[in-house]
Amino acid sequence: MSDARSSIFDFDLTKIFADLRLRPLDVEAVWAAQRRNIEAFSQANQVAVEGVHAVAKRQIELTQQTLEDLSSWVREMAQPVSAEDRIAKQTEYTKKMIDKGLAHGREVAALAAKAGAEASEVLQRRTTEGLDELRAFTCKSVPSATVVAAAAK
């Protein structure tokens, strides 16, 4: 008895791809799109680096301010005062520094988030443009074989 079942690999590729019409590839347009992609990455990187610089600069300023506050607190604590006054000043200073620390942390986080959002916006804009370009590449009309054959005559 013969096996009437055929293999899953028993098919004709020419039939499957007979109606597939490949459009000519516009290499210059592809290169231009890739160039714009690289420019967008470069711009996003520049925005991110500027953001990192802004965050670092602000952190340095905040650290200097904190050290100045600490220095004045140490001078103040070196003065002879009663134990109750010293405890009150230490408590007040501690509360003040905790509040400042939280505010500074929020400020630095906001700067970092802003820089990240700006860099992401650059990439998002380029991604949208790239998808529009891809749509344009795929929607270009290709002359049919009959038009090309008629033009050749």
Contacts in CASP RR format, 6 or more apart in sequence:
PFRMAT RR
TARGET T0000
AUTHOR 0000-0000-0000
METHOD contacts of the structure
MODEL  1
MSDARSSIFDFDLTKIFADLRLRPLDVEAVWAAQRRNIEAFSQANQVAVE
GVHAVAKRQIELTQQTLEDLSSWVREMAQPVSAEDRIAKQTEYTKKMIDK
GLAHGREVAALAAKAGAEASEVLQRRTTEGLDELRAFTCKSVPSATVVAA
AAK
21 142 0 8 1.000
23 138 0 8 1.000
23 140 0 8 1.000
23 142 0 8 1.000
24 142 0 8 1.000
26 137 0 8 1.000
26 140 0 8 1.000
29 133 0 8 1.000
29 137 0 8 1.000
30 137 0 8 1.000
33 130 0 8 1.000
33 133 0 8 1.000
36 126 0 8 1.000
36 129 0 8 1.000
36 130 0 8 1.000
37 126 0 8 1.000
37 130 0 8 1.000
40 122 0 8 1.000
40 123 0 8 1.000
40 125 0 8 1.000
40 126 0 8 1.000
41 123 0 8 1.000
43 122 0 8 1.000
44 119 0 8 1.000
44 120 0 8 1.000
44 122 0 8 1.000
44 123 0 8 1.000
45 119 0 8 1.000
47 115 0 8 1.000
47 116 0 8 1.000
47 118 0 8 1.000
47 119 0 8 1.000
47 122 0 8 1.000
48 115 0 8 1.000
48 116 0 8 1.000
48 119 0 8 1.000
50 115 0 8 1.000
51 111 0 8 1.000
51 112 0 8 1.000
51 114 0 8 1.000
51 115 0 8 1.000
51 116 0 8 1.000
51 118 0 8 1.000
52 115 0 8 1.000
54 111 0 8 1.000
54 115 0 8 1.000
55 108 0 8 1.000
55 111 0 8 1.000
55 112 0 8 1.000
55 115 0 8 1.000
58 107 0 8 1.000
58 108 0 8 1.000
58 111 0 8 1.000
59 108 0 8 1.000
62 104 0 8 1.000
62 107 0 8 1.000
62 108 0 8 1.000
66 97 0 8 1.000
66 100 0 8 1.000
66 101 0 8 1.000
66 104 0 8 1.000
69 96 0 8 1.000
69 97 0 8 1.000
69 100 0 8 1.000
73 89 0 8 1.000
73 93 0 8 1.000
76 89 0 8 1.000
77 86 0 8 1.000
77 89 0 8 1.000
77 90 0 8 1.000
81 89 0 8 1.000
143 151 0 8 1.000
END
